[in-house]
Amino acid sequence: MTDINERVKREFDKRLDSVTELSHRINSNPELAFEEHETSASIVAALEHDGAFTVVKGVADLPTAFVASAGSGDLVLGICAEMDALPGIGHGCGHNVIAAAAVGAALALAPFADELGLTVRVFGTPAEESGTGKEIMVNRGVFDGTHAAMMVHPTLKDVVTPVLRASRSWRITYTGRGGHASRPWSALNAADATVLAQTAVGLLRQQLRDGIRVHHVVREAGAAVNVIPDHAVVDCMIRCDTIAEVDEVWERVRPCFDAGAVATGTGVEYVSLPSVYREFRHDPDLAPLFQKNAEAVGRTFPDYPDKMFGSTDMGNVSLRIPGIHPMLSFDLPPEAGNHTAAFAAAAGGPEGDRFVRDAGLAMALTFADVARSEPVRTRLLKRSTETDAASGN
């Protein structure tokens, strides 16, 4: 009998043109967090096309989220398809190729799911850029009953186990008293509060451990040069190794924003934004299997001294079930990295097409290997049983 990996590869190659076209279609119609209606519909249509997958839409009370399933095996493996784009620059993080690679991998596996003892799931996960849709889906039980999950992300390096860190964001609003700029003594300048706060944060950075990041942007701070603003808004994000450390650092950053209010006599209010990105835990068995298959399709994984990347709500999934989140590269100059218009353009061109082929096939072959590896299969099934017993399910 022909090796099943060869049959999976043939099935993948047969569908490559259609999933590449799906990637282009998503790239040309970027949709923001929780608004990925056409993108979600296109992915679902591709999975439902030949009846291989049954799809449940609107899971976790999120209109664009879905779960597609094929096969009836006892080992349940999932692939995450991200969908949302960035304001202003479209798919500058390449979610179109992430989704298309997920579809390609799933369609290649579906005909062999029962033979492999698998149930293959595709999770349509909205709002990775803002809103952390996976956190919502995890908390509402969408990933329950899945033994492991993966996705592959484009960047400028090939890295199997990137360092993906925790982050959380806050919105700070200053309220002062407006006035004419020619009579400033009667006003309380909310914009000045943001300047003082940013200065204090800048000084604090010297006292923070290496690797801690405090990002902030002034969203609103007046509209006319001759009007003293009575309202200003700042968004702040903190990024650390763990979500617990993020919260510890916030206890030092918050007084910096308090100081802006004290110095200017303005009021200040804090709102914790819904985006919660937890640290990523890579599964030690899945990662080397993926590397082997990615190398087989032509990728190499240099020993980069810096394997630190940003944050992702796939980390939230990895803390609930085993998972991996490898990175495969676009061949672009450093200035054309993630979250740029150049990266969005590349995601819709030949570099994006290469990613869809390599990532999709490597994921399909990895899950086929997982299914046939008795030690890995047994561990995943046993872990799930123990987790259910501990939770009382």
Secondary structure, DSSP 8 states (H G I E B T S, - for coil): ---HHHHHHHHHHHHHHHHHHHHHHHHHS---TT--HHHHHHHHHHHHTTS--EEEESGGG-TT-EEEEE---SEEEEEEEE---BTTTBSTT-HHHHHHHHHHHHHHHGGGTTTTTEEEEEEEE--TTTT-HHHHHHHTTTTTT--EEE--EEESS-BSS-B--EEEEEEEEEE-B-EETTSGGG-B-HHHHHHHHHHHHHHHGGGS-TT-EEEEEEEE--S-TTEE-SEEEEEEEEEESSHHHHHHHHHHHHHHHHHHHHHHT-EEEEEEEEEEE----B-TTHHHHHHHHHHHTT------S--B----THHHHHTTS-EE--EEE----GGG-SSSHHHHHHHTSHHHHHHHHHHHHHHHHHHHHHHH-HHHHHHHHHHHHHHHHHHT-
